Amino acid sequence: MIDIDSAEFERLVIAQLDLLPDDVLDRLENVAFVTEDRPEDGSLDLLGEYDGVDLTRRADYGFGELPDRIVLYREPLLAVCADLEQLNVQIHVTLVHEIGHYFGIDDAELHDLGWG
């Protein structure tokens, strides 16, 4: 396991976000990307999480809604990576996976697409 502090981890996440295609990022509305050390339950099992109303269920979604959140968990991601290169790849995969949930893609389909 590698050790990277919260500030450096956030910089890595931002760098991976910058590598995503603009046409994907431009379609994200009212989404906040955040980093946290661990999920609320303290486990190391969850690498990231989409918290919000995906596009397929936004019929009643409107002005004044709190932003959806895509959370990447630092300690679980560090726990599954042996080096910085592997961490960057896993951050990228986790971002794509959680953005997929924003677009209404479920875990099974993300897995079939290679992002699960």
N, C-alpha and C positions, 0 to 999 in steps of 0.2 A: 504494500500500500504506500502511496506517495502522500506527502503532507503539504498542503497548500492552504494558506489562510483565506478567510472569507473575501477580502478585498481582491486578491489575485484570482480566486475562483470566479468572482463576478466579472472580472476583466476577460477571463477565458470565455465565459458565456456570451458576453457582448461581442467578442471577436467571432464566435461561431454564428451568432445572429447575423452579423454583417456579411457572412458568407452565403446566407440563404438567398434564393432568387428574389429580386424585387417584386415580381408579379405575385409571389406568395405573400410576402410581407405587406404589400399594398392592400391585400384583401382582408387583413386582420383589422377589425374594428373594436375599439373599447377593450383591449387586452393589455394587461400589465405582465411583464416578465419579471419574476423575482427569484432570488436565491435564498435558501434557508439551510441551516446546518442539517436538520433531520426532520422527518415528518412528526406530527404531534404525538404519535404513539412511541416515538423514540427508536423505531426499528431501522434497520439498514436495508430492508427489502424493497423499498420504493425509491426509484431514482428520480422520478418527476411526477407531476400531477397537473391535470387540467381541472380547474375549478370554475365552472361557469355554465352558460346555456349555449350549447353548440348551435351552429347555423341551421341545422335541420329542425330545431325546436324553438326558434325565435319569433313565433307568431305574435306573442304579447310583449316582446322585448322592445323597449323604447327609450325615450329621452330620460335622463336622470338615473339610469341603471348604474350600479357599481360596476367597475370593470371586471371582466373575466380575468382569471389569473392563471398563468403557466408558471409553475414552481419547479425549480431544479434543486435537488437536495445534495449539498456538498459532501457530507460524510459518506452517504451510501455510494455516490459516484466515485469518490476516492477509494472506497473499500474494494471496488471491483476492477480497479485499474492499477497496472504495474508501473506505468510510466506516463509522462506528460503527453506523448503521442496518443497512447491508448485513451487517456482522459479526454483529449480533444475530440476524438472519434466518438466516444460515448456521449459526450455533451451534445454533439451534433445529432446523433441518433435519437437521443432523448428529446431534444427540441423538436425534431421532425415528428416524432411519435405524438407528443402533446399537441402540436399544431394540428396534426391529423385529427385528434379528438375534437378540437375547435371546429373543424369542418364536418364533423359528424361521422368520422370513420371509427369503427369499433376495433378492439384489440385483435380480434381474429383476422380482420382484413389487413390491419397494419402488419401483423405477423406474416401474412401471405405476401405482402408487398416488400418484406425484408426490413421493416422498421419496428418490429415487435420484440 
